[in-house]
Amino acid sequence: MRSVFRLLTHRGRAALLGLTLALTAGVAAQAQEAAIRKNLLERLPTLPKIEEVSKTPMNGLFEVRVSGNDIYYTDADGSFLIQGHLIDTRVKKNLTEERMDKLNVVAFDSLPLIDAFTIVRGNGKRKMAVFEDPNCGYCKRFERDMQKVNDVTIHLFLMPILGPDSGVKSKAVWCAKDKAKAWADMMLRDQKIAPGNCDATALTRNIEFGQQHRITGTPTLIFADGKRVPGAIAAQQVEQYLAQAKAP
């Protein structure tokens, strides 16, 4: 009985010690984060709002995430600030890029699909969303290449950000009786679409959504798993992302 009691007592002391160490480490981490925030704010008052400070795998180096999801790195007391990519040479991994991919994820079910029109090819089982401007040359190239991709549902968000004429063309497509056909006529066949006359406030909301989620260029693709891919990637790459993504 005494041996059992001693064992329990020993385990209790060990657990208490572990808890004490954890609490001490937590307090130290909070103090360190507070020091970094304070020093950076005082020394760099124009730095955007600091949203998060966290340790990196590199000893003594901390990640500083500011508003807009930009990432910087600093030392333990905020004396130095580094802008660039952190690469783990042991496994040849770009840790900054990996982190940005996570920060840029857009939950597919958060997309305001009411402000998009839908294009269905084949069985439409696979899903993706695309933000495009009708005056974007890369978008036209992307649309031509996308004709090779089948069995997909595409939610297309018109995001006129390249000038006033982009708004005129986007409104013409949005107000068309058959939006998907009007878009294909414009982007694939270079046909002019009759001016639109309808409520096109969806286009403004799309621009605002893009600003909120840092969608700054077109085309920008979002897949069912939230993965965001900027630029006019080839059909083969689209197929790869569609295969990797799991529908919500």
Short mmCIF file of the C-alpha atoms (twelve columns), coordinates in Angstrom:
data_MODEL
# 
_entry.id   MODEL 
# 
loop_
_atom_site.group_PDB 
_atom_site.id 
_atom_site.type_symbol 
_atom_site.label_atom_id 
_atom_site.label_alt_id 
_atom_site.label_comp_id 
_atom_site.label_asym_id 
_atom_site.label_seq_id 
_atom_site.Cartn_x 
_atom_site.Cartn_y 
_atom_site.Cartn_z 
_atom_site.pdbx_PDB_model_num 
ATOM 1   C CA . MET A 1   0.000   0.000  0.000   1 
ATOM 2   C CA . ARG A 2   2.836   2.357  0.918   1 
ATOM 3   C CA . SER A 3   4.577   1.670  -2.397  1 
ATOM 4   C CA . VAL A 4   1.374   2.445  -4.266  1 
ATOM 5   C CA . PHE A 5   0.958   5.655  -2.251  1 
ATOM 6   C CA . ARG A 6   4.569   6.651  -2.966  1 
ATOM 7   C CA . LEU A 7   4.057   5.949  -6.668  1 
ATOM 8   C CA . LEU A 8   0.925   8.095  -6.763  1 
ATOM 9   C CA . THR A 9   2.667   10.844 -4.829  1 
ATOM 10  C CA . HIS A 10  5.626   10.729 -7.208  1 
ATOM 11  C CA . ARG A 11  3.332   10.918 -10.214 1 
ATOM 12  C CA . GLY A 12  1.426   13.785 -8.635  1 
ATOM 13  C CA . ARG A 13  4.625   15.730 -8.024  1 
ATOM 14  C CA . ALA A 14  5.783   15.065 -11.561 1 
ATOM 15  C CA . ALA A 15  2.459   16.241 -12.945 1 
ATOM 16  C CA . LEU A 16  2.559   19.353 -10.779 1 
ATOM 17  C CA . LEU A 17  6.101   20.084 -11.904 1 
ATOM 18  C CA . GLY A 18  5.116   19.651 -15.521 1 
ATOM 19  C CA . LEU A 19  2.154   21.989 -15.072 1 
ATOM 20  C CA . THR A 20  4.345   24.572 -13.353 1 
ATOM 21  C CA . LEU A 21  6.916   24.447 -16.149 1 
ATOM 22  C CA . ALA A 22  4.193   24.766 -18.769 1 
ATOM 23  C CA . LEU A 23  2.677   27.783 -17.016 1 
ATOM 24  C CA . THR A 24  6.092   29.379 -16.633 1 
ATOM 25  C CA . ALA A 25  6.863   28.827 -20.318 1 
ATOM 26  C CA . GLY A 26  3.470   30.264 -21.250 1 
ATOM 27  C CA . VAL A 27  4.046   33.396 -19.182 1 
ATOM 28  C CA . ALA A 28  7.530   33.798 -20.676 1 
ATOM 29  C CA . ALA A 29  6.143   33.427 -24.212 1 
ATOM 30  C CA . GLN A 30  3.487   36.050 -23.546 1 
ATOM 31  C CA . ALA A 31  6.092   38.447 -22.166 1 
ATOM 32  C CA . GLN A 32  8.321   37.847 -25.176 1 
ATOM 33  C CA . GLU A 33  5.460   38.478 -27.595 1 
ATOM 34  C CA . ALA A 34  4.508   41.647 -25.720 1 
ATOM 35  C CA . ALA A 35  8.111   42.898 -25.946 1 
ATOM 36  C CA . ILE A 36  8.237   42.244 -29.690 1 
ATOM 37  C CA . ARG A 37  4.935   44.053 -30.265 1 
ATOM 38  C CA . LYS A 38  5.940   47.014 -28.072 1 
ATOM 39  C CA . ASN A 39  9.373   47.497 -29.603 1 
ATOM 40  C CA . LEU A 40  8.224   47.150 -33.212 1 
ATOM 41  C CA . LEU A 41  5.342   49.548 -32.640 1 
ATOM 42  C CA . GLU A 42  7.623   52.153 -31.058 1 
ATOM 43  C CA . ARG A 43  10.432  51.810 -33.576 1 
ATOM 44  C CA . LEU A 44  8.311   51.300 -36.708 1 
ATOM 45  C CA . PRO A 45  5.082   53.263 -36.191 1 
ATOM 46  C CA . THR A 46  4.161   52.922 -39.875 1 
ATOM 47  C CA . LEU A 47  4.201   49.116 -39.712 1 
ATOM 48  C CA . PRO A 48  0.689   47.730 -40.333 1 
ATOM 49  C CA . LYS A 49  -1.196  46.387 -37.330 1 
ATOM 50  C CA . ILE A 50  0.431   43.265 -35.889 1 
ATOM 51  C CA . GLU A 51  -2.112  40.463 -35.938 1 
ATOM 52  C CA . GLU A 52  0.021   37.584 -34.663 1 
ATOM 53  C CA . VAL A 53  3.491   36.810 -33.315 1 
ATOM 54  C CA . SER A 54  4.644   33.195 -33.285 1 
ATOM 55  C CA . LYS A 55  7.810   31.134 -33.063 1 
ATOM 56  C CA . THR A 56  9.389   29.638 -36.150 1 
ATOM 57  C CA . PRO A 57  11.387  26.397 -36.408 1 
ATOM 58  C CA . MET A 58  14.544  28.537 -36.460 1 
ATOM 59  C CA . ASN A 59  15.915  29.257 -32.982 1 
ATOM 60  C CA . GLY A 60  15.466  32.875 -31.949 1 
ATOM 61  C CA . LEU A 61  13.420  33.810 -35.005 1 
ATOM 62  C CA . PHE A 62  9.789   34.876 -34.744 1 
ATOM 63  C CA . GLU A 63  7.112   35.307 -37.381 1 
ATOM 64  C CA . VAL A 64  5.232   38.604 -37.339 1 
ATOM 65  C CA . ARG A 65  1.963   38.573 -39.286 1 
ATOM 66  C CA . VAL A 66  0.528   42.019 -39.942 1 
ATOM 67  C CA . SER A 67  -2.863  43.082 -41.281 1 
ATOM 68  C CA . GLY A 68  -3.265  42.033 -44.874 1 
ATOM 69  C CA . ASN A 69  -1.528  38.746 -44.040 1 
ATOM 70  C CA . ASP A 70  1.939   40.041 -44.899 1 
ATOM 71  C CA . ILE A 71  4.679   38.159 -43.058 1 
ATOM 72  C CA . TYR A 72  7.898   39.481 -41.533 1 
ATOM 73  C CA . TYR A 73  10.492  37.908 -39.258 1 
ATOM 74  C CA . THR A 74  12.171  39.361 -36.175 1 
ATOM 75  C CA . ASP A 75  14.446  38.460 -33.286 1 
ATOM 76  C CA . ALA A 76  13.361  37.919 -29.685 1 
ATOM 77  C CA . ASP A 77  13.083  41.602 -28.799 1 
ATOM 78  C CA . GLY A 78  12.129  43.186 -32.098 1 
ATOM 79  C CA . SER A 79  15.506  44.780 -32.778 1 
ATOM 80  C CA . PHE A 80  15.645  43.548 -36.369 1 
ATOM 81  C CA . LEU A 81  12.963  43.026 -38.999 1 
ATOM 82  C CA . ILE A 82  13.413  40.746 -42.007 1 
ATOM 83  C CA . GLN A 83  11.236  40.599 -45.109 1 
ATOM 84  C CA . GLY A 84  11.742  37.534 -47.255 1 
ATOM 85  C CA . HIS A 85  11.322  33.771 -47.423 1 
ATOM 86  C CA . LEU A 86  12.313  31.315 -44.719 1 
ATOM 87  C CA . ILE A 87  13.513  28.052 -46.249 1 
ATOM 88  C CA . ASP A 88  14.174  24.799 -44.405 1 
ATOM 89  C CA . THR A 89  17.241  23.526 -46.250 1 
ATOM 90  C CA . ARG A 90  17.055  20.126 -44.552 1 
ATOM 91  C CA . VAL A 91  13.822  19.199 -46.316 1 
ATOM 92  C CA . LYS A 92  14.020  21.806 -49.107 1 
ATOM 93  C CA . LYS A 93  10.748  23.434 -48.016 1 
ATOM 94  C CA . ASN A 94  9.762   27.077 -48.351 1 
ATOM 95  C CA . LEU A 95  8.157   27.684 -44.958 1 
ATOM 96  C CA . THR A 96  7.004   31.195 -45.827 1 
ATOM 97  C CA . GLU A 97  5.246   30.017 -48.969 1 
ATOM 98  C CA . GLU A 98  3.641   27.159 -47.073 1 
ATOM 99  C CA . ARG A 99  2.407   29.556 -44.406 1 
ATOM 100 C CA . MET A 100 1.019   31.994 -46.998 1 
ATOM 101 C CA . ASP A 101 -0.871  29.163 -48.679 1 
ATOM 102 C CA . LYS A 102 -2.617  28.456 -45.379 1 
ATOM 103 C CA . LEU A 103 -3.385  32.122 -44.744 1 
ATOM 104 C CA . ASN A 104 -4.779  32.588 -48.246 1 
ATOM 105 C CA . VAL A 105 -7.224  29.707 -48.054 1 
ATOM 106 C CA . VAL A 106 -10.781 30.803 -48.841 1 
ATOM 107 C CA . ALA A 107 -13.415 28.407 -47.499 1 
ATOM 108 C CA . PHE A 108 -15.409 27.342 -50.528 1 
ATOM 109 C CA . ASP A 109 -18.704 27.483 -48.649 1 
ATOM 110 C CA . SER A 110 -17.965 31.119 -47.750 1 
ATOM 111 C CA . LEU A 111 -18.044 32.188 -51.396 1 
ATOM 112 C CA . PRO A 112 -21.098 34.364 -52.196 1 
ATOM 113 C CA . LEU A 113 -22.273 32.173 -55.069 1 
ATOM 114 C CA . ILE A 114 -25.343 34.361 -55.559 1 
ATOM 115 C CA . ASP A 115 -22.946 36.908 -57.080 1 
ATOM 116 C CA . ALA A 116 -21.532 34.443 -59.609 1 
ATOM 117 C CA . PHE A 117 -22.918 32.602 -62.596 1 
ATOM 118 C CA . THR A 118 -22.369 28.914 -63.161 1 
ATOM 119 C CA . ILE A 119 -20.842 26.977 -66.027 1 
ATOM 120 C CA . VAL A 120 -21.287 23.195 -65.969 1 
ATOM 121 C CA . ARG A 121 -19.282 20.853 -68.149 1 
ATOM 122 C CA . GLY A 122 -19.900 17.104 -68.294 1 
ATOM 123 C CA . ASN A 123 -21.206 15.685 -65.017 1 
ATOM 124 C CA . GLY A 124 -20.106 18.799 -63.111 1 
ATOM 125 C CA . LYS A 125 -18.989 16.760 -60.083 1 
ATOM 126 C CA . ARG A 126 -15.787 18.689 -59.494 1 
ATOM 127 C CA . LYS A 127 -16.067 22.276 -58.293 1 
ATOM 128 C CA . MET A 128 -14.047 25.439 -58.594 1 
ATOM 129 C CA . ALA A 129 -14.519 29.206 -58.593 1 
ATOM 130 C CA . VAL A 130 -12.776 31.768 -60.787 1 
ATOM 131 C CA . PHE A 131 -12.491 35.557 -60.456 1 
ATOM 132 C CA . GLU A 132 -12.026 37.192 -63.854 1 
ATOM 133 C CA . ASP A 133 -12.007 40.551 -65.631 1 
ATOM 134 C CA . PRO A 134 -13.256 40.626 -69.257 1 
ATOM 135 C CA . ASN A 135 -10.357 42.884 -70.290 1 
ATOM 136 C CA . CYS A 136 -7.748  40.544 -68.836 1 
ATOM 137 C CA . GLY A 137 -5.663  38.972 -71.587 1 
ATOM 138 C CA . TYR A 138 -4.529  36.198 -69.264 1 
ATOM 139 C CA . CYS A 139 -8.201  35.432 -68.540 1 
ATOM 140 C CA . LYS A 140 -8.893  34.976 -72.238 1 
ATOM 141 C CA . ARG A 141 -5.966  32.594 -72.538 1 
ATOM 142 C CA . PHE A 142 -7.172  30.761 -69.431 1 
ATOM 143 C CA . GLU A 143 -10.706 30.457 -70.825 1 
ATOM 144 C CA . ARG A 144 -9.409  28.942 -74.055 1 
ATOM 145 C CA . ASP A 145 -7.357  26.411 -72.126 1 
ATOM 146 C CA . MET A 146 -10.256 25.596 -69.807 1 
ATOM 147 C CA . GLN A 147 -12.196 24.188 -72.771 1 
ATOM 148 C CA . LYS A 148 -10.044 21.079 -72.305 1 
ATOM 149 C CA . VAL A 149 -11.309 20.527 -68.738 1 
ATOM 150 C CA . ASN A 150 -14.474 18.435 -68.414 1 
ATOM 151 C CA . ASP A 151 -16.740 17.171 -65.597 1 
ATOM 152 C CA . VAL A 152 -16.508 20.411 -63.644 1 
ATOM 153 C CA . THR A 153 -18.804 23.095 -62.227 1 
ATOM 154 C CA . ILE A 154 -17.288 26.559 -62.471 1 
ATOM 155 C CA . HIS A 155 -18.656 29.442 -60.414 1 
ATOM 156 C CA . LEU A 156 -17.497 32.519 -62.290 1 
ATOM 157 C CA . PHE A 157 -17.196 35.813 -60.429 1 
ATOM 158 C CA . LEU A 158 -16.946 38.873 -62.646 1 
ATOM 159 C CA . MET A 159 -14.465 41.235 -60.991 1 
ATOM 160 C CA . PRO A 160 -13.985 44.354 -63.146 1 
ATOM 161 C CA . ILE A 161 -10.778 45.887 -61.779 1 
ATOM 162 C CA . LEU A 162 -8.890  46.891 -64.935 1 
ATOM 163 C CA . GLY A 163 -10.776 50.083 -65.708 1 
ATOM 164 C CA . PRO A 164 -14.225 51.541 -66.477 1 
ATOM 165 C CA . ASP A 165 -14.614 49.501 -69.670 1 
ATOM 166 C CA . SER A 166 -14.231 46.330 -67.600 1 
ATOM 167 C CA . GLY A 167 -17.307 47.383 -65.653 1 
ATOM 168 C CA . VAL A 168 -19.291 48.011 -68.847 1 
ATOM 169 C CA . LYS A 169 -18.384 44.616 -70.310 1 
ATOM 170 C CA . SER A 170 -18.987 42.802 -67.014 1 
ATOM 171 C CA . LYS A 171 -22.415 44.388 -66.682 1 
ATOM 172 C CA . ALA A 172 -23.277 43.321 -70.242 1 
ATOM 173 C CA . VAL A 173 -22.453 39.710 -69.355 1 
ATOM 174 C CA . TRP A 174 -24.185 39.836 -65.970 1 
ATOM 175 C CA . CYS A 175 -27.387 41.245 -67.479 1 
ATOM 176 C CA . ALA A 176 -27.458 38.818 -70.414 1 
ATOM 177 C CA . LYS A 177 -30.241 36.245 -70.506 1 
ATOM 178 C CA . ASP A 178 -27.660 33.466 -70.832 1 
ATOM 179 C CA . LYS A 179 -24.630 34.658 -68.865 1 
ATOM 180 C CA . ALA A 180 -22.468 31.637 -69.645 1 
ATOM 181 C CA . LYS A 181 -23.066 31.991 -73.392 1 
ATOM 182 C CA . ALA A 182 -22.450 35.738 -73.323 1 
ATOM 183 C CA . TRP A 183 -19.183 35.162 -71.460 1 
ATOM 184 C CA . ALA A 184 -18.045 32.531 -73.947 1 
ATOM 185 C CA . ASP A 185 -18.983 34.777 -76.883 1 
ATOM 186 C CA . MET A 186 -16.946 37.616 -75.425 1 
ATOM 187 C CA . MET A 187 -13.896 35.708 -74.205 1 
ATOM 188 C CA . LEU A 188 -13.595 32.919 -76.773 1 
ATOM 189 C CA . ARG A 189 -15.090 34.470 -79.908 1 
ATOM 190 C CA . ASP A 190 -14.322 38.183 -79.347 1 
ATOM 191 C CA . GLN A 191 -17.949 39.092 -79.924 1 
ATOM 192 C CA . LYS A 192 -19.462 42.305 -78.625 1 
ATOM 193 C CA . ILE A 193 -22.286 41.884 -76.134 1 
ATOM 194 C CA . ALA A 194 -25.248 44.241 -76.004 1 
ATOM 195 C CA . PRO A 195 -25.042 46.769 -73.141 1 
ATOM 196 C CA . GLY A 196 -26.570 45.540 -69.923 1 
ATOM 197 C CA . ASN A 197 -29.551 47.039 -68.129 1 
ATOM 198 C CA . CYS A 198 -30.133 45.319 -64.811 1 
ATOM 199 C CA . ASP A 199 -29.120 45.397 -61.158 1 
ATOM 200 C CA . ALA A 200 -25.374 44.780 -61.331 1 
ATOM 201 C CA . THR A 201 -24.459 45.534 -57.717 1 
ATOM 202 C CA . ALA A 202 -23.082 41.978 -57.577 1 
ATOM 203 C CA . LEU A 203 -20.056 43.289 -59.476 1 
ATOM 204 C CA . THR A 204 -19.332 45.820 -56.737 1 
ATOM 205 C CA . ARG A 205 -19.713 43.136 -54.094 1 
ATOM 206 C CA . ASN A 206 -17.283 40.919 -56.005 1 
ATOM 207 C CA . ILE A 207 -14.671 43.687 -55.990 1 
ATOM 208 C CA . GLU A 208 -15.224 44.206 -52.249 1 
ATOM 209 C CA . PHE A 209 -14.930 40.455 -51.623 1 
ATOM 210 C CA . GLY A 210 -11.687 40.441 -53.585 1 
ATOM 211 C CA . GLN A 211 -10.316 43.305 -51.515 1 
ATOM 212 C CA . GLN A 212 -11.232 41.547 -48.262 1 
ATOM 213 C CA . HIS A 213 -9.462  38.370 -49.355 1 
ATOM 214 C CA . ARG A 214 -6.518  39.991 -51.151 1 
ATOM 215 C CA . ILE A 215 -7.585  38.841 -54.581 1 
ATOM 216 C CA . THR A 216 -5.604  41.444 -56.469 1 
ATOM 217 C CA . GLY A 217 -5.252  39.912 -59.916 1 
ATOM 218 C CA . THR A 218 -7.210  37.942 -62.476 1 
ATOM 219 C CA . PRO A 219 -7.707  35.155 -63.065 1 
ATOM 220 C CA . THR A 220 -7.691  33.866 -59.503 1 
ATOM 221 C CA . LEU A 221 -8.841  30.294 -58.948 1 
ATOM 222 C CA . ILE A 222 -10.303 28.813 -55.771 1 
ATOM 223 C CA . PHE A 223 -10.793 25.080 -55.471 1 
ATOM 224 C CA . ALA A 224 -13.188 23.070 -53.303 1 
ATOM 225 C CA . ASP A 225 -10.564 22.579 -50.585 1 
ATOM 226 C CA . GLY A 226 -10.038 26.344 -50.309 1 
ATOM 227 C CA . LYS A 227 -6.753  26.313 -52.208 1 
ATOM 228 C CA . ARG A 228 -6.194  29.626 -53.984 1 
ATOM 229 C CA . VAL A 229 -4.147  29.744 -57.180 1 
ATOM 230 C CA . PRO A 230 -3.408  33.048 -58.925 1 
ATOM 231 C CA . GLY A 231 -2.764  33.297 -62.625 1 
ATOM 232 C CA . ALA A 232 -3.662  31.612 -65.893 1 
ATOM 233 C CA . ILE A 233 -2.460  28.100 -65.160 1 
ATOM 234 C CA . ALA A 234 -2.653  25.412 -67.825 1 
ATOM 235 C CA . ALA A 235 -5.470  22.873 -68.084 1 
ATOM 236 C CA . GLN A 236 -3.152  20.113 -66.881 1 
ATOM 237 C CA . GLN A 237 -2.458  22.035 -63.672 1 
ATOM 238 C CA . VAL A 238 -6.167  22.714 -63.186 1 
ATOM 239 C CA . GLU A 239 -6.770  18.979 -63.462 1 
ATOM 240 C CA . GLN A 240 -4.150  18.331 -60.784 1 
ATOM 241 C CA . TYR A 241 -5.734  20.797 -58.346 1 
ATOM 242 C CA . LEU A 242 -9.203  19.416 -59.026 1 
ATOM 243 C CA . ALA A 243 -7.942  15.903 -58.309 1 
ATOM 244 C CA . GLN A 244 -6.348  17.005 -55.028 1 
ATOM 245 C CA . ALA A 245 -9.344  19.002 -53.813 1 
ATOM 246 C CA . LYS A 246 -12.202 17.464 -51.876 1 
ATOM 247 C CA . ALA A 247 -15.625 18.938 -52.391 1 
ATOM 248 C CA . PRO A 248 -17.179 20.551 -49.297 1 
# 
